């Protein structure tokens, strides 16, 4: 009788461990999907910014000094990012 009760409790313990593992895997899958989606959004946003940078006229920088070139280019990027943030 005692052996039978131990056997049943062991089976119940195995079943609960199985369901805990199943729930953990389900949560892990959901989190993985969410993280992949967020990463794809970040990559898409970054690619959009690169395309905007390609439209930048670098010829106007050829006659400028190093720090002025950086200021002009970064002001251009700030305008793009501000526009993207407004769209969100």
Secondary structure, 3 states (H helix, E strand, C coil): CHHHHHHHHHHHHHHHHHHHHHHHHHHHHHHHHHHHHHHHHHHHHHHHHHHHHHCCCHHHHCCCCHHHHHHHHHHHHHHHHHHHHHHC
